[in-house]
Amino acid sequence: MSKNEYVRTEIADSIATVTIDRQAKLNALNPQVVAEVDVAFGALREDRAVRAVILTGAGDKAFVAGADIGVLAEMGPRTGVEVSREGQEVLRRIERFPKPVIAAVGGYALGGGCELAIACHLRVVSDRARFGLPEVGLGIIPGYGGTVRLARLIGLGRAIEMVLTGDMVNAERAAEIGLANLVVPHDELMARTTALASRIARNAPVAVELGLKSIYGAVESTMDHALELESTLFGLLASTRDMREGMAAFLEKRKAVFEGE
Ligand code: COA
């Protein structure tokens, strides 16, 4: 296990769990927490033994209750831009992470916490999860990519509703609108998230990585470019040993053993 002041990482059976632990402030993101999250992901990127990452918040109340309002309250226009850019960059690195990242949300995911969860590739939520973007009630707007990513995930109308009202969305509604992939009983959150991560981790790692790359590439590009990217990545996978192994294993009626090469 590696641990900084607010973020710890545990690795078991090729799954890394990154936990934000600042429970006294409902895991709110101050600059140090954001930096520690970034460092934790940086280390996992290079670790070949890790095939999937779970990101969660410590305690029973919150995933992350937002950016730290005490810090935001001090900002001027220039620092405001910097705070936003720094958060955006860290979340962008998570979104572009070459291994699947699953948010396990067992409570409040508000403001920056909601934005952090939607920068992850998948979201498993407990029946106690609450998503929301309450920024307009504080006189600001989401600044960690929330106004950009949410509409892509749940559609323009629903994103506008969440950003303009600041209202919270419960777990059931989150699943209905595509904000959550899976709702599970609170006590099963980590076990069920780990099961999903393990399910993905059994597949060919490079194929999983390029699948993500192709999907995000498509969302961020035109149809023709996206289709071209898909073909290129599809072809690239034919150079991997894992493709030979996956297909041989199928034909030989055995389980594939993937090396990530
Ligand atoms: N920034 C800084 N501190 C925060 C925080 C945030 N985003 N969210 C919670 N906290 C702190 C509270 O100030 C409180 O600290 P204190 O005990 O030193 O006073 C502690 O965390 C516990 O929160 P509290 O409000 O007492 O818990 P609650 O159960 O009554 O309410 C929330 C929970 C999530 C509804 C409430 O904390 C809240 O609205 N938080 C702010 C959410 C928000 O606007 N986020 C977007 C920021 S851009």
Residues whose N, C-alpha, C, O or C-beta is under 5 A from the ligand:
A	BS01	COA	A24 K25 L26 A28 A65 G66 A67 D68 I69 G70 Y108 L110 G111 G112 P134 E135
